[in-house]
Amino acid sequence: TGEEPYSLAILAKHVFPAEWRIKIHASDIDSKVIRFAKHGVYPHARIARTPEQYTAYLMRYLRGTDEGWGFDYDVKSMVQFRRESIFEAQVGNLDLILCRNVMIYFDDAGIARMAEKFDRSLRDGGHLIIGHSEFLRRRPETLRYERLGNVSLHTKVAAARQVA
């Protein structure tokens, strides 16, 4: 419903130079979820569940409304929401793909298809992060796996060039 992509936008604003043009592509297959996320306004109770150490920072990017708290234009403009299936997504040359709690809905063949799609969508040196309970049993050779705490990180390495 948008919390993760907006949180990434805030993090990017904090970490990267202002002149960098950061675009976050967020997708879901549920059009109701996409509508909610695009609106970008969250009930007061949902914001209240945010851990205290993040609340002050988060509030710098929220504006109070009758409905709850809405993200400001700068944050919202960094995120582009689309209703689409992972398999239909038409994005490429990406630096980072976050895919959490999606693979649990697919069998091994579907996960392998998804891994191939992610591999084609990442630039060399790009990263794929999946949920801690998810695993790519059959991953493309160009995705190097590394475990960082409870994070599964896959880094795209350039395919070996064949010498003729």
C-alpha positions in Angstrom: 0.0 0.0 0.0 3.0 2.3 -0.6 4.7 2.4 2.8 7.9 0.7 1.5 8.4 2.8 -1.7 7.7 6.0 0.1 10.1 5.0 2.9 12.8 4.3 0.2 12.1 7.7 -1.3 12.7 9.3 2.1 15.9 7.3 2.6 17.1 8.3 -0.8 16.5 12.0 -0.1 18.6 11.5 3.1 21.5 9.5 1.6 22.0 10.7 -1.9 23.0 14.1 -3.2 20.0 16.4 -4.0 21.0 16.6 -7.7 20.6 12.8 -8.2 17.4 11.9 -10.0 16.0 8.9 -8.1 13.0 7.2 -9.5 11.2 4.3 -7.6 9.0 2.0 -9.6 6.4 0.3 -7.4 3.9 -2.3 -8.6 1.2 -4.5 -7.4 -1.4 -6.6 -9.2 -4.2 -5.3 -7.0 -5.7 -2.0 -8.4 -7.2 -1.2 -5.0 -3.8 -1.3 -3.4 -2.3 0.9 -6.2 -5.1 3.5 -5.8 -4.5 3.7 -2.0 -0.7 3.9 -2.5 -1.0 6.7 -5.2 -3.2 8.7 -2.8 -0.4 8.5 -0.3 -2.5 9.3 2.8 -2.3 7.0 5.8 -4.6 6.9 8.8 -3.3 8.4 12.0 -3.3 5.0 13.7 -1.0 3.5 11.0 1.6 6.3 11.5 1.3 5.9 15.3 2.7 2.4 14.9 6.0 3.8 13.5 8.9 3.2 16.0 9.6 6.4 18.0 13.2 6.8 16.8 11.9 7.3 13.2 8.8 9.4 13.9 10.5 12.8 14.1 12.3 12.2 10.8 9.2 10.8 9.1 7.1 13.8 10.2 9.4 16.1 8.1 7.9 14.5 5.0 4.2 14.2 6.1 1.4 16.7 6.1 -1.6 16.4 8.3 -5.0 16.0 6.6 -8.5 15.2 7.8 -7.9 11.6 6.6 -4.6 11.2 8.3 -1.0 11.9 7.2 0.0 12.4 3.6 3.4 12.4 2.1 4.6 15.7 0.6 5.0 16.3 -3.1 8.8 15.8 -3.2 8.4 12.2 -1.7 5.4 11.3 -3.8 7.0 12.6 -7.0 9.9 10.1 -6.6 7.5 7.1 -6.7 5.7 5.8 -9.7 3.0 3.2 -9.0 1.7 0.8 -11.6 -0.8 -2.0 -11.6 1.1 -4.8 -13.2 2.4 -8.4 -12.8 6.1 -8.8 -12.2 6.2 -10.9 -15.4 4.7 -8.0 -17.5 6.9 -5.2 -16.0 8.7 -3.2 -18.7 11.6 -1.7 -16.7 15.3 -2.3 -17.2 18.8 -1.1 -16.2 17.7 -1.0 -12.6 20.1 -0.5 -9.7 18.0 -2.2 -7.1 15.0 -4.5 -7.0 13.2 -5.2 -3.7 10.8 -8.1 -3.8 9.4 -9.1 -0.5 6.7 -11.7 0.3 5.9 -12.3 -3.4 7.6 -15.5 -4.2 5.7 -17.4 -1.5 2.7 -17.4 -3.9 4.6 -19.2 -6.7 5.9 -22.7 -7.4 9.6 -23.3 -8.3 8.9 -22.8 -12.0 7.3 -19.4 -11.4 10.1 -18.4 -9.1 12.7 -19.3 -11.7 10.8 -17.2 -14.3 10.7 -14.3 -11.8 14.5 -14.7 -11.2 15.1 -14.5 -15.0 12.9 -11.4 -15.3 14.8 -9.7 -12.4 18.2 -10.7 -14.0 17.2 -9.1 -17.3 15.9 -6.0 -15.5 19.1 -5.3 -13.4 22.1 -3.5 -14.7 25.5 -5.1 -14.1 26.3 -4.4 -10.4 22.6 -4.0 -9.6 21.1 -5.7 -6.6 18.1 -7.9 -5.9 16.9 -8.2 -2.3 14.2 -10.7 -1.5 12.3 -11.6 1.7 14.1 -13.4 4.5 11.9 -16.5 4.0 12.3 -16.6 0.2 14.9 -18.4 -1.7 15.9 -18.7 -5.4 16.6 -22.4 -5.9 17.3 -21.9 -9.6 18.9 -18.5 -10.1 20.6 -17.2 -13.3 24.4 -17.6 -13.3 24.8 -13.8 -13.4 23.1 -13.3 -10.0 25.7 -13.9 -7.2 24.1 -14.8 -3.9 25.2 -13.4 -0.5 23.5 -13.6 2.9 23.7 -10.4 5.0 22.1 -11.1 8.4 18.5 -12.0 7.5 18.7 -10.4 4.0 19.1 -12.4 0.8 21.2 -10.2 -1.5 21.8 -11.1 -5.2 24.2 -9.0 -7.1 24.2 -9.0 -10.9 27.6 -9.7 -12.3 28.6 -9.3 -16.0 28.1 -12.5 -18.0 31.4 -14.1 -18.9 32.3 -13.2 -22.5 33.1 -16.0 -24.8 36.3 -15.8 -26.8 36.0 -17.0 -30.4 
